[in-house]
Amino acid sequence: MARLRFSYGTMGSGKSTLALQIHHNLSSRNLNGLLCSQLDRADGKVSSALGVSADAVEVGPRLDLYELALAMAERHGSLDYVVCDEAQFYTAAQVGQLARIVDELGADVFAFGLLTSFQGELFEGTKRLLEMADESAEIQVEARCWCGGRATHNARLVDGDQVYDGELFLVDDPDDHQVTYELRCRRHWLAGDSGGAKRVTAHAAVVEG
Ligand SMILES: [Zn+2]
């Protein structure tokens, strides 16, 4: 039986690395699959902080994942799996399309994503995946807060100060503020406490899904 699986974790938990690993393992067994991402750094690729990458379909909000999968199944005679990185950014409708891929096409779907935004709230895609998935599991690679505690939250910093409001998608900042992300435990995320040091982790945050 095909299943819809959702694996979630913070930034730095190796979601993209896992997505790439599953895609590699299945495609090297000659299974037909799709690798999907969204808002990834290198255009049309999934890349991990460890420096691995693979070609991927870029998923915009209007892409019908079911139609894409159906076309793929028709072209290759079958579709065995779909791997989705950055699935927190999918719309609720797209998560529904993933469920149809499982139920109607019999393909396994492996979705990876963040649980909560810098605002501390579930992403739309994540919420729907938690509601719809056959299995949801937290990735067991633990990221750490500066205090050594387990990092469960992503903090957005603007010029070094944590913010809790703002656009979910920050593309270009016209005022040229420096936007970075840090991993925090809940206590230090709530307190906006960066431990006295202003760490610059923008690169890590951008690279690591
Ligand atoms: Zn902490």
Residues whose N, C-alpha, C, O or C-beta is under 5 A from the ligand:
A	BS01	ZN	C145 W146 C147 G149 C185 H188
